[in-house]
Each structure stands twice: as structure tokens, then as C-alpha cells.
Amino acid sequence: METPITPYKNLHEIRLRKALLLADIQKDDQKIRSLWSNLFHQPVAFKSASTPSRRFNSLMNTGAGVLDGVILAWKLYRKFKK
């Protein structure tokens, strides 16, 4: 996507264009930061496991992940130890 080349007549026009571009870049940066934050951070409501059932569920998910990792490591160890 090419931008049309604008002929500038004086330094004031160049400074004005530079300020507009900087504002656009900062606006885009803020939007990207917001999207990045929403993508990789859980909302506050999901962070706290306030009920015992949620804590137990979280513990079971973590335990299952650890067990899966241990089994994978053991299988890889047995495969490559020869």
C-alpha cells in the first residue's frame, strides 16, 4: 500500500505531518497493547479460585498436566537411552 507523496512547502507542514503520524502511531500502539493484554492475561474474575470446587478443579488440571509431562519425559527417556 503506497501513500501518495505530498509536496511540502515549509517546515511547519513537515512538523504538522510528523505530529499527526506520531499521534497515529501512539494510537495504534495503545490498541496493540490492549489486544496483547487481553490475549495473554486472564480477567480478574477468572484469576481467583474463590470456591472450593474451583480450587479442586484447578488442582486437578495442574496435576494432570504434571503427570502428562512426567509420562512424556519417561517415554522419551526410554526411547533415546539406547
PyMOL Python script that loads the backbone (N, CA, C, O; Angstrom):
from pymol import cmd

cmd.read_pdbstr("""\
ATOM      1  N   MET A   1       0.852  -1.167   0.000  1.00  0.00           N
ATOM      2  CA  MET A   1       0.000   0.000   0.000  1.00  0.00           C
ATOM      3  C   MET A   1       0.895   1.226   0.000  1.00  0.00           C
ATOM      4  O   MET A   1       1.619   1.479   0.964  1.00  0.00           O
ATOM      5  N   GLU A   2       0.845   1.965  -1.055  1.00  0.00           N
ATOM      6  CA  GLU A   2       1.674   3.153  -1.177  1.00  0.00           C
ATOM      7  C   GLU A   2       0.895   4.384  -0.739  1.00  0.00           C
ATOM      8  O   GLU A   2      -0.294   4.527  -1.025  1.00  0.00           O
ATOM      9  N   THR A   3       1.589   5.258  -0.044  1.00  0.00           N
ATOM     10  CA  THR A   3       0.974   6.525   0.329  1.00  0.00           C
ATOM     11  C   THR A   3       1.375   7.567  -0.703  1.00  0.00           C
ATOM     12  O   THR A   3       2.511   7.574  -1.178  1.00  0.00           O
ATOM     13  N   PRO A   4       0.461   8.429  -1.042  1.00  0.00           N
ATOM     14  CA  PRO A   4       0.818   9.445  -2.039  1.00  0.00           C
ATOM     15  C   PRO A   4       1.866  10.409  -1.483  1.00  0.00           C
ATOM     16  O   PRO A   4       1.831  10.770  -0.306  1.00  0.00           O
ATOM     17  N   ILE A   5       2.768  10.806  -2.317  1.00  0.00           N
ATOM     18  CA  ILE A   5       3.822  11.740  -1.927  1.00  0.00           C
ATOM     19  C   ILE A   5       3.241  13.148  -1.936  1.00  0.00           C
ATOM     20  O   ILE A   5       2.756  13.638  -2.956  1.00  0.00           O
ATOM     21  N   THR A   6       3.304  13.782  -0.766  1.00  0.00           N
ATOM     22  CA  THR A   6       2.756  15.126  -0.631  1.00  0.00           C
ATOM     23  C   THR A   6       3.902  16.132  -0.692  1.00  0.00           C
ATOM     24  O   THR A   6       4.852  16.029   0.084  1.00  0.00           O
ATOM     25  N   PRO A   7       3.826  17.078  -1.581  1.00  0.00           N
ATOM     26  CA  PRO A   7       4.887  18.099  -1.607  1.00  0.00           C
ATOM     27  C   PRO A   7       4.690  19.089  -0.447  1.00  0.00           C
ATOM     28  O   PRO A   7       3.640  19.717  -0.314  1.00  0.00           O
ATOM     29  N   TYR A   8       5.707  19.202   0.365  1.00  0.00           N
ATOM     30  CA  TYR A   8       5.649  20.132   1.493  1.00  0.00           C
ATOM     31  C   TYR A   8       6.264  21.459   1.078  1.00  0.00           C
ATOM     32  O   TYR A   8       7.259  21.498   0.355  1.00  0.00           O
ATOM     33  N   LYS A   9       5.657  22.549   1.547  1.00  0.00           N
ATOM     34  CA  LYS A   9       6.133  23.874   1.158  1.00  0.00           C
ATOM     35  C   LYS A   9       7.013  24.527   2.210  1.00  0.00           C
ATOM     36  O   LYS A   9       7.829  25.395   1.898  1.00  0.00           O
ATOM     37  N   ASN A  10       6.842  24.103   3.474  1.00  0.00           N
ATOM     38  CA  ASN A  10       7.683  24.706   4.512  1.00  0.00           C
ATOM     39  C   ASN A  10       7.848  23.731   5.684  1.00  0.00           C
ATOM     40  O   ASN A  10       7.247  22.657   5.706  1.00  0.00           O
ATOM     41  N   LEU A  11       8.663  24.125   6.643  1.00  0.00           N
ATOM     42  CA  LEU A  11       8.948  23.260   7.787  1.00  0.00           C
ATOM     43  C   LEU A  11       7.723  23.051   8.675  1.00  0.00           C
ATOM     44  O   LEU A  11       7.576  21.994   9.289  1.00  0.00           O
ATOM     45  N   HIS A  12       6.863  24.029   8.745  1.00  0.00           N
ATOM     46  CA  HIS A  12       5.658  23.899   9.573  1.00  0.00           C
ATOM     47  C   HIS A  12       4.782  22.741   9.088  1.00  0.00           C
ATOM     48  O   HIS A  12       4.244  21.998   9.908  1.00  0.00           O
ATOM     49  N   GLU A  13       4.631  22.577   7.780  1.00  0.00           N
ATOM     50  CA  GLU A  13       3.843  21.473   7.232  1.00  0.00           C
ATOM     51  C   GLU A  13       4.487  20.127   7.561  1.00  0.00           C
ATOM     52  O   GLU A  13       3.797  19.151   7.859  1.00  0.00           O
ATOM     53  N   ILE A  14       5.804  20.091   7.503  1.00  0.00           N
ATOM     54  CA  ILE A  14       6.518  18.856   7.828  1.00  0.00           C
ATOM     55  C   ILE A  14       6.322  18.514   9.300  1.00  0.00           C
ATOM     56  O   ILE A  14       6.056  17.361   9.640  1.00  0.00           O
ATOM     57  N   ARG A  15       6.451  19.519  10.183  1.00  0.00           N
ATOM     58  CA  ARG A  15       6.259  19.284  11.615  1.00  0.00           C
ATOM     59  C   ARG A  15       4.829  18.861  11.928  1.00  0.00           C
ATOM     60  O   ARG A  15       4.612  18.001  12.782  1.00  0.00           O
ATOM     61  N   LEU A  16       3.861  19.451  11.253  1.00  0.00           N
ATOM     62  CA  LEU A  16       2.460  19.091  11.447  1.00  0.00           C
ATOM     63  C   LEU A  16       2.212  17.644  11.021  1.00  0.00           C
ATOM     64  O   LEU A  16       1.547  16.884  11.725  1.00  0.00           O
ATOM     65  N   ARG A  17       2.746  17.280   9.876  1.00  0.00           N
ATOM     66  CA  ARG A  17       2.601  15.891   9.398  1.00  0.00           C
ATOM     67  C   ARG A  17       3.280  14.919  10.351  1.00  0.00           C
ATOM     68  O   ARG A  17       2.746  13.843  10.623  1.00  0.00           O
ATOM     69  N   LYS A  18       4.440  15.281  10.855  1.00  0.00           N
ATOM     70  CA  LYS A  18       5.166  14.444  11.789  1.00  0.00           C
ATOM     71  C   LYS A  18       4.352  14.257  13.073  1.00  0.00           C
ATOM     72  O   LYS A  18       4.290  13.148  13.604  1.00  0.00           O
ATOM     73  N   ALA A  19       3.735  15.313  13.571  1.00  0.00           N
ATOM     74  CA  ALA A  19       2.909  15.226  14.777  1.00  0.00           C
ATOM     75  C   ALA A  19       1.692  14.341  14.544  1.00  0.00           C
ATOM     76  O   ALA A  19       1.317  13.564  15.422  1.00  0.00           O
ATOM     77  N   LEU A  20       1.072  14.449  13.373  1.00  0.00           N
ATOM     78  CA  LEU A  20      -0.079  13.605  13.062  1.00  0.00           C
ATOM     79  C   LEU A  20       0.325  12.127  12.977  1.00  0.00           C
ATOM     80  O   LEU A  20      -0.382  11.254  13.480  1.00  0.00           O
ATOM     81  N   LEU A  21       1.447  11.862  12.349  1.00  0.00           N
ATOM     82  CA  LEU A  21       1.926  10.485  12.257  1.00  0.00           C
ATOM     83  C   LEU A  21       2.268   9.924  13.634  1.00  0.00           C
ATOM     84  O   LEU A  21       1.977   8.764  13.923  1.00  0.00           O
ATOM     85  N   LEU A  22       2.881  10.740  14.477  1.00  0.00           N
ATOM     86  CA  LEU A  22       3.212  10.295  15.831  1.00  0.00           C
ATOM     87  C   LEU A  22       1.944   9.975  16.612  1.00  0.00           C
ATOM     88  O   LEU A  22       1.908   8.981  17.338  1.00  0.00           O
ATOM     89  N   ALA A  23       0.913  10.787  16.481  1.00  0.00           N
ATOM     90  CA  ALA A  23      -0.353  10.529  17.166  1.00  0.00           C
ATOM     91  C   ALA A  23      -0.976   9.222  16.674  1.00  0.00           C
ATOM     92  O   ALA A  23      -1.499   8.442  17.470  1.00  0.00           O
ATOM     93  N   ASP A  24      -0.918   8.986  15.357  1.00  0.00           N
ATOM     94  CA  ASP A  24      -1.450   7.735  14.809  1.00  0.00           C
ATOM     95  C   ASP A  24      -0.668   6.523  15.319  1.00  0.00           C
ATOM     96  O   ASP A  24      -1.256   5.498  15.662  1.00  0.00           O
ATOM     97  N   ILE A  25       0.638   6.646  15.365  1.00  0.00           N
ATOM     98  CA  ILE A  25       1.472   5.553  15.851  1.00  0.00           C
ATOM     99  C   ILE A  25       1.180   5.263  17.317  1.00  0.00           C
ATOM    100  O   ILE A  25       1.088   4.100  17.711  1.00  0.00           O
ATOM    101  N   GLN A  26       1.034   6.293  18.116  1.00  0.00           N
ATOM    102  CA  GLN A  26       0.738   6.094  19.531  1.00  0.00           C
ATOM    103  C   GLN A  26      -0.641   5.470  19.726  1.00  0.00           C
ATOM    104  O   GLN A  26      -0.820   4.629  20.606  1.00  0.00           O
ATOM    105  N   LYS A  27      -1.615   5.872  18.914  1.00  0.00           N
ATOM    106  CA  LYS A  27      -2.952   5.291  18.998  1.00  0.00           C
ATOM    107  C   LYS A  27      -2.910   3.809  18.629  1.00  0.00           C
ATOM    108  O   LYS A  27      -3.525   2.981  19.301  1.00  0.00           O
ATOM    109  N   ASP A  28      -2.181   3.476  17.557  1.00  0.00           N
ATOM    110  CA  ASP A  28      -2.045   2.077  17.157  1.00  0.00           C
ATOM    111  C   ASP A  28      -1.303   1.273  18.219  1.00  0.00           C
ATOM    112  O   ASP A  28      -1.651   0.124  18.489  1.00  0.00           O
ATOM    113  N   ASP A  29      -0.284   1.874  18.818  1.00  0.00           N
ATOM    114  CA  ASP A  29       0.466   1.196  19.868  1.00  0.00           C
ATOM    115  C   ASP A  29      -0.431   0.888  21.063  1.00  0.00           C
ATOM    116  O   ASP A  29      -0.356  -0.200  21.634  1.00  0.00           O
ATOM    117  N   GLN A  30      -1.263   1.826  21.436  1.00  0.00           N
ATOM    118  CA  GLN A  30      -2.176   1.607  22.560  1.00  0.00           C
ATOM    119  C   GLN A  30      -3.171   0.492  22.237  1.00  0.00           C
ATOM    120  O   GLN A  30      -3.499  -0.321  23.102  1.00  0.00           O
ATOM    121  N   LYS A  31      -3.643   0.456  21.006  1.00  0.00           N
ATOM    122  CA  LYS A  31      -4.579  -0.594  20.600  1.00  0.00           C
ATOM    123  C   LYS A  31      -3.904  -1.962  20.637  1.00  0.00           C
ATOM    124  O   LYS A  31      -4.499  -2.938  21.094  1.00  0.00           O
ATOM    125  N   ILE A  32      -2.668  -2.036  20.159  1.00  0.00           N
ATOM    126  CA  ILE A  32      -1.920  -3.296  20.162  1.00  0.00           C
ATOM    127  C   ILE A  32      -1.661  -3.746  21.591  1.00  0.00           C
ATOM    128  O   ILE A  32      -1.812  -4.928  21.900  1.00  0.00           O
ATOM    129  N   ARG A  33      -1.274  -2.824  22.470  1.00  0.00           N
ATOM    130  CA  ARG A  33      -1.044  -3.181  23.871  1.00  0.00           C
ATOM    131  C   ARG A  33      -2.313  -3.719  24.524  1.00  0.00           C
ATOM    132  O   ARG A  33      -2.260  -4.679  25.293  1.00  0.00           O
ATOM    133  N   SER A  34      -3.441  -3.108  24.222  1.00  0.00           N
ATOM    134  CA  SER A  34      -4.714  -3.549  24.785  1.00  0.00           C
ATOM    135  C   SER A  34      -5.065  -4.962  24.297  1.00  0.00           C
ATOM    136  O   SER A  34      -5.463  -5.818  25.087  1.00  0.00           O
ATOM    137  N   LEU A  35      -4.914  -5.188  23.005  1.00  0.00           N
ATOM    138  CA  LEU A  35      -5.213  -6.507  22.456  1.00  0.00           C
ATOM    139  C   LEU A  35      -4.258  -7.565  23.010  1.00  0.00           C
ATOM    140  O   LEU A  35      -4.680  -8.681  23.316  1.00  0.00           O
ATOM    141  N   TRP A  36      -2.990  -7.225  23.139  1.00  0.00           N
ATOM    142  CA  TRP A  36      -1.991  -8.155  23.688  1.00  0.00           C
ATOM    143  C   TRP A  36      -2.338  -8.509  25.131  1.00  0.00           C
ATOM    144  O   TRP A  36      -2.272  -9.671  25.532  1.00  0.00           O
ATOM    145  N   SER A  37      -2.704  -7.501  25.894  1.00  0.00           N
ATOM    146  CA  SER A  37      -3.063  -7.727  27.293  1.00  0.00           C
ATOM    147  C   SER A  37      -4.293  -8.623  27.398  1.00  0.00           C
ATOM    148  O   SER A  37      -4.332  -9.525  28.234  1.00  0.00           O
ATOM    149  N   ASN A  38      -5.288  -8.382  26.563  1.00  0.00           N
ATOM    150  CA  ASN A  38      -6.497  -9.202  26.600  1.00  0.00           C
ATOM    151  C   ASN A  38      -6.232 -10.629  26.145  1.00  0.00           C
ATOM    152  O   ASN A  38      -6.922 -11.556  26.570  1.00  0.00           O
ATOM    153  N   LEU A  39      -5.244 -10.810  25.288  1.00  0.00           N
ATOM    154  CA  LEU A  39      -4.958 -12.123  24.751  1.00  0.00           C
ATOM    155  C   LEU A  39      -4.248 -13.012  25.764  1.00  0.00           C
ATOM    156  O   LEU A  39      -4.559 -14.199  25.862  1.00  0.00           O
ATOM    157  N   PHE A  40      -3.303 -12.461  26.515  1.00  0.00           N
ATOM    158  CA  PHE A  40      -2.458 -13.283  27.364  1.00  0.00           C
ATOM    159  C   PHE A  40      -2.703 -13.147  28.862  1.00  0.00           C
ATOM    160  O   PHE A  40      -2.062 -13.853  29.641  1.00  0.00           O
ATOM    161  N   HIS A  41      -3.587 -12.287  29.287  1.00  0.00           N
ATOM    162  CA  HIS A  41      -3.859 -12.148  30.708  1.00  0.00           C
ATOM    163  C   HIS A  41      -5.306 -12.474  30.987  1.00  0.00           C
ATOM    164  O   HIS A  41      -6.208 -12.014  30.287  1.00  0.00           O
ATOM    165  N   GLN A  42      -5.519 -13.272  32.015  1.00  0.00           N
ATOM    166  CA  GLN A  42      -6.876 -13.633  32.379  1.00  0.00           C
ATOM    167  C   GLN A  42      -7.565 -12.456  33.041  1.00  0.00           C
ATOM    168  O   GLN A  42      -6.920 -11.670  33.735  1.00  0.00           O
ATOM    169  N   PRO A  43      -8.853 -12.325  32.838  1.00  0.00           N
ATOM    170  CA  PRO A  43      -9.585 -11.295  33.573  1.00  0.00           C
ATOM    171  C   PRO A  43      -9.539 -11.574  35.077  1.00  0.00           C
ATOM    172  O   PRO A  43      -9.318 -12.709  35.499  1.00  0.00           O
ATOM    173  N   VAL A  44      -9.746 -10.553  35.860  1.00  0.00           N
ATOM    174  CA  VAL A  44      -9.649 -10.674  37.315  1.00  0.00           C
ATOM    175  C   VAL A  44     -10.644 -11.692  37.850  1.00  0.00           C
ATOM    176  O   VAL A  44     -10.350 -12.380  38.827  1.00  0.00           O
ATOM    177  N   ALA A  45     -11.804 -11.801  37.238  1.00  0.00           N
ATOM    178  CA  ALA A  45     -12.819 -12.730  37.713  1.00  0.00           C
ATOM    179  C   ALA A  45     -12.356 -14.179  37.622  1.00  0.00           C
ATOM    180  O   ALA A  45     -12.777 -15.007  38.430  1.00  0.00           O
ATOM    181  N   PHE A  46     -11.493 -14.506  36.651  1.00  0.00           N
ATOM    182  CA  PHE A  46     -11.035 -15.878  36.485  1.00  0.00           C
ATOM    183  C   PHE A  46      -9.764 -16.180  37.269  1.00  0.00           C
ATOM    184  O   PHE A  46      -9.402 -17.347  37.418  1.00  0.00           O
ATOM    185  N   LYS A  47      -9.093 -15.177  37.765  1.00  0.00           N
ATOM    186  CA  LYS A  47      -7.835 -15.404  38.471  1.00  0.00           C
ATOM    187  C   LYS A  47      -8.049 -16.065  39.821  1.00  0.00           C
ATOM    188  O   LYS A  47      -7.312 -16.980  40.188  1.00  0.00           O
ATOM    189  N   SER A  48      -9.035 -15.618  40.553  1.00  0.00           N
ATOM    190  CA  SER A  48      -9.212 -16.137  41.901  1.00  0.00           C
ATOM    191  C   SER A  48     -10.100 -17.370  41.865  1.00  0.00           C
ATOM    192  O   SER A  48     -11.195 -17.348  41.304  1.00  0.00           O
ATOM    193  N   ALA A  49      -9.618 -18.431  42.465  1.00  0.00           N
ATOM    194  CA  ALA A  49     -10.424 -19.634  42.613  1.00  0.00           C
ATOM    195  C   ALA A  49     -11.103 -19.530  43.977  1.00  0.00           C
ATOM    196  O   ALA A  49     -10.627 -20.093  44.963  1.00  0.00           O
ATOM    197  N   SER A  50     -12.210 -18.810  44.020  1.00  0.00           N
ATOM    198  CA  SER A  50     -12.820 -18.468  45.293  1.00  0.00           C
ATOM    199  C   SER A  50     -13.575 -19.627  45.927  1.00  0.00           C
ATOM    200  O   SER A  50     -13.633 -19.724  47.152  1.00  0.00           O
ATOM    201  N   THR A  51     -14.146 -20.496  45.126  1.00  0.00           N
ATOM    202  CA  THR A  51     -14.914 -21.591  45.717  1.00  0.00           C
ATOM    203  C   THR A  51     -14.040 -22.828  45.819  1.00  0.00           C
ATOM    204  O   THR A  51     -13.096 -22.990  45.046  1.00  0.00           O
ATOM    205  N   PRO A  52     -14.345 -23.695  46.761  1.00  0.00           N
ATOM    206  CA  PRO A  52     -13.546 -24.928  46.904  1.00  0.00           C
ATOM    207  C   PRO A  52     -13.577 -25.809  45.655  1.00  0.00           C
ATOM    208  O   PRO A  52     -12.583 -26.457  45.328  1.00  0.00           O
ATOM    209  N   SER A  53     -14.702 -25.833  44.966  1.00  0.00           N
ATOM    210  CA  SER A  53     -14.765 -26.666  43.761  1.00  0.00           C
ATOM    211  C   SER A  53     -13.839 -26.128  42.667  1.00  0.00           C
ATOM    212  O   SER A  53     -13.229 -26.909  41.937  1.00  0.00           O
ATOM    213  N   ARG A  54     -13.729 -24.797  42.548  1.00  0.00           N
ATOM    214  CA  ARG A  54     -12.806 -24.230  41.557  1.00  0.00           C
ATOM    215  C   ARG A  54     -11.352 -24.503  41.936  1.00  0.00           C
ATOM    216  O   ARG A  54     -10.523 -24.785  41.071  1.00  0.00           O
ATOM    217  N   ARG A  55     -11.048 -24.418  43.225  1.00  0.00           N
ATOM    218  CA  ARG A  55      -9.678 -24.725  43.664  1.00  0.00           C
ATOM    219  C   ARG A  55      -9.340 -26.179  43.384  1.00  0.00           C
ATOM    220  O   ARG A  55      -8.244 -26.485  42.914  1.00  0.00           O
ATOM    221  N   PHE A  56     -10.283 -27.084  43.671  1.00  0.00           N
ATOM    222  CA  PHE A  56     -10.059 -28.504  43.416  1.00  0.00           C
ATOM    223  C   PHE A  56      -9.902 -28.760  41.925  1.00  0.00           C
ATOM    224  O   PHE A  56      -9.029 -29.524  41.511  1.00  0.00           O
ATOM    225  N   ASN A  57     -10.745 -28.124  41.117  1.00  0.00           N
ATOM    226  CA  ASN A  57     -10.660 -28.272  39.670  1.00  0.00           C
ATOM    227  C   ASN A  57      -9.306 -27.773  39.160  1.00  0.00           C
ATOM    228  O   ASN A  57      -8.687 -28.422  38.317  1.00  0.00           O
ATOM    229  N   SER A  58      -8.851 -26.644  39.657  1.00  0.00           N
ATOM    230  CA  SER A  58      -7.550 -26.100  39.264  1.00  0.00           C
ATOM    231  C   SER A  58      -6.426 -27.049  39.668  1.00  0.00           C
ATOM    232  O   SER A  58      -5.488 -27.269  38.901  1.00  0.00           O
ATOM    233  N   LEU A  59      -6.521 -27.609  40.868  1.00  0.00           N
ATOM    234  CA  LEU A  59      -5.507 -28.557  41.345  1.00  0.00           C
ATOM    235  C   LEU A  59      -5.479 -29.805  40.465  1.00  0.00           C
ATOM    236  O   LEU A  59      -4.405 -30.306  40.134  1.00  0.00           O
ATOM    237  N   MET A  60      -6.652 -30.306  40.088  1.00  0.00           N
ATOM    238  CA  MET A  60      -6.708 -31.498  39.236  1.00  0.00           C
ATOM    239  C   MET A  60      -6.130 -31.206  37.848  1.00  0.00           C
ATOM    240  O   MET A  60      -5.414 -32.040  37.292  1.00  0.00           O
ATOM    241  N   ASN A  61      -6.429 -30.042  37.289  1.00  0.00           N
ATOM    242  CA  ASN A  61      -5.883 -29.689  35.978  1.00  0.00           C
ATOM    243  C   ASN A  61      -4.368 -29.580  36.028  1.00  0.00           C
ATOM    244  O   ASN A  61      -3.677 -30.051  35.125  1.00  0.00           O
ATOM    245  N   THR A  62      -3.856 -28.964  37.075  1.00  0.00           N
ATOM    246  CA  THR A  62      -2.407 -28.834  37.218  1.00  0.00           C
ATOM    247  C   THR A  62      -1.763 -30.200  37.403  1.00  0.00           C
ATOM    248  O   THR A  62      -0.736 -30.498  36.792  1.00  0.00           O
ATOM    249  N   GLY A  63      -2.365 -31.024  38.244  1.00  0.00           N
ATOM    250  CA  GLY A  63      -1.834 -32.375  38.482  1.00  0.00           C
ATOM    251  C   GLY A  63      -1.831 -33.217  37.226  1.00  0.00           C
ATOM    252  O   GLY A  63      -0.872 -33.940  36.958  1.00  0.00           O
ATOM    253  N   ALA A  64      -2.912 -33.126  36.446  1.00  0.00           N
ATOM    254  CA  ALA A  64      -2.977 -33.890  35.201  1.00  0.00           C
ATOM    255  C   ALA A  64      -1.909 -33.414  34.220  1.00  0.00           C
ATOM    256  O   ALA A  64      -1.316 -34.227  33.510  1.00  0.00           O
ATOM    257  N   GLY A  65      -1.661 -32.120  34.175  1.00  0.00           N
ATOM    258  CA  GLY A  65      -0.613 -31.596  33.296  1.00  0.00           C
ATOM    259  C   GLY A  65       0.769 -32.061  33.705  1.00  0.00           C
ATOM    260  O   GLY A  65       1.594 -32.407  32.859  1.00  0.00           O
ATOM    261  N   VAL A  66       1.020 -32.069  35.000  1.00  0.00           N
ATOM    262  CA  VAL A  66       2.318 -32.538  35.506  1.00  0.00           C
ATOM    263  C   VAL A  66       2.490 -34.022  35.219  1.00  0.00           C
ATOM    264  O   VAL A  66       3.555 -34.447  34.771  1.00  0.00           O
ATOM    265  N   LEU A  67       1.451 -34.813  35.473  1.00  0.00           N
ATOM    266  CA  LEU A  67       1.520 -36.255  35.202  1.00  0.00           C
ATOM    267  C   LEU A  67       1.760 -36.514  33.715  1.00  0.00           C
ATOM    268  O   LEU A  67       2.561 -37.380  33.361  1.00  0.00           O
ATOM    269  N   ASP A  68       1.088 -35.788  32.859  1.00  0.00           N
ATOM    270  CA  ASP A  68       1.278 -35.936  31.421  1.00  0.00           C
ATOM    271  C   ASP A  68       2.720 -35.617  31.034  1.00  0.00           C
ATOM    272  O   ASP A  68       3.308 -36.310  30.204  1.00  0.00           O
ATOM    273  N   GLY A  69       3.286 -34.578  31.629  1.00  0.00           N
ATOM    274  CA  GLY A  69       4.679 -34.221  31.353  1.00  0.00           C
ATOM    275  C   GLY A  69       5.648 -35.294  31.819  1.00  0.00           C
ATOM    276  O   GLY A  69       6.620 -35.598  31.128  1.00  0.00           O
ATOM    277  N   VAL A  70       5.391 -35.863  32.978  1.00  0.00           N
ATOM    278  CA  VAL A  70       6.269 -36.923  33.512  1.00  0.00           C
ATOM    279  C   VAL A  70       6.210 -38.153  32.620  1.00  0.00           C
ATOM    280  O   VAL A  70       7.243 -38.752  32.320  1.00  0.00           O
ATOM    281  N   ILE A  71       5.013 -38.536  32.193  1.00  0.00           N
ATOM    282  CA  ILE A  71       4.874 -39.708  31.315  1.00  0.00           C
ATOM    283  C   ILE A  71       5.589 -39.468  29.987  1.00  0.00           C
ATOM    284  O   ILE A  71       6.269 -40.358  29.477  1.00  0.00           O
ATOM    285  N   LEU A  72       5.436 -38.269  29.429  1.00  0.00           N
ATOM    286  CA  LEU A  72       6.124 -37.944  28.179  1.00  0.00           C
ATOM    287  C   LEU A  72       7.640 -37.999  28.363  1.00  0.00           C
ATOM    288  O   LEU A  72       8.351 -38.549  27.521  1.00  0.00           O
ATOM    289  N   ALA A  73       8.129 -37.435  29.455  1.00  0.00           N
ATOM    290  CA  ALA A  73       9.576 -37.465  29.716  1.00  0.00           C
ATOM    291  C   ALA A  73      10.073 -38.903  29.857  1.00  0.00           C
ATOM    292  O   ALA A  73      11.143 -39.236  29.348  1.00  0.00           O
ATOM    293  N   TRP A  74       9.313 -39.756  30.540  1.00  0.00           N
ATOM    294  CA  TRP A  74       9.722 -41.156  30.724  1.00  0.00           C
ATOM    295  C   TRP A  74       9.758 -41.890  29.383  1.00  0.00           C
ATOM    296  O   TRP A  74      10.683 -42.658  29.119  1.00  0.00           O
ATOM    297  N   LYS A  75       8.748 -41.654  28.534  1.00  0.00           N
ATOM    298  CA  LYS A  75       8.726 -42.306  27.228  1.00  0.00           C
ATOM    299  C   LYS A  75       9.894 -41.839  26.359  1.00  0.00           C
ATOM    300  O   LYS A  75      10.522 -42.649  25.676  1.00  0.00           O
ATOM    301  N   LEU A  76      10.183 -40.549  26.382  1.00  0.00           N
ATOM    302  CA  LEU A  76      11.318 -40.046  25.607  1.00  0.00           C
ATOM    303  C   LEU A  76      12.636 -40.585  26.139  1.00  0.00           C
ATOM    304  O   LEU A  76      13.534 -40.891  25.354  1.00  0.00           O
ATOM    305  N   TYR A  77      12.773 -40.708  27.461  1.00  0.00           N
ATOM    306  CA  TYR A  77      13.981 -41.245  28.071  1.00  0.00           C
ATOM    307  C   TYR A  77      14.195 -42.682  27.630  1.00  0.00           C
ATOM    308  O   TYR A  77      15.304 -43.057  27.251  1.00  0.00           O
ATOM    309  N   ARG A  78      13.121 -43.503  27.677  1.00  0.00           N
ATOM    310  CA  ARG A  78      13.251 -44.900  27.286  1.00  0.00           C
ATOM    311  C   ARG A  78      13.559 -45.038  25.798  1.00  0.00           C
ATOM    312  O   ARG A  78      14.283 -45.947  25.393  1.00  0.00           O
ATOM    313  N   LYS A  79      13.006 -44.135  24.983  1.00  0.00           N
ATOM    314  CA  LYS A  79      13.232 -44.227  23.549  1.00  0.00           C
ATOM    315  C   LYS A  79      14.668 -43.883  23.168  1.00  0.00           C
ATOM    316  O   LYS A  79      15.250 -44.530  22.298  1.00  0.00           O
ATOM    317  N   PHE A  80      15.253 -42.851  23.825  1.00  0.00           N
ATOM    318  CA  PHE A  80      16.571 -42.369  23.420  1.00  0.00           C
ATOM    319  C   PHE A  80      17.714 -42.882  24.282  1.00  0.00           C
ATOM    320  O   PHE A  80      18.862 -42.521  24.023  1.00  0.00           O
ATOM    321  N   LYS A  81      17.463 -43.694  25.277  1.00  0.00           N
ATOM    322  CA  LYS A  81      18.576 -44.162  26.106  1.00  0.00           C
ATOM    323  C   LYS A  81      19.390 -45.253  25.424  1.00  0.00           C
ATOM    324  O   LYS A  81      20.514 -45.535  25.839  1.00  0.00           O
ATOM    325  N   LYS A  82      18.838 -45.868  24.383  1.00  0.00           N
ATOM    326  CA  LYS A  82      19.548 -46.937  23.668  1.00  0.00           C
ATOM    327  C   LYS A  82      20.687 -46.462  22.892  1.00  0.00           C
ATOM    328  O   LYS A  82      21.368 -47.258  22.245  1.00  0.00           O
TER     329      LYS A  82
END
""", "prot")
cmd.dss("prot")
cmd.show_as("cartoon", "prot")
cmd.util.cbc("prot")
cmd.orient("prot")
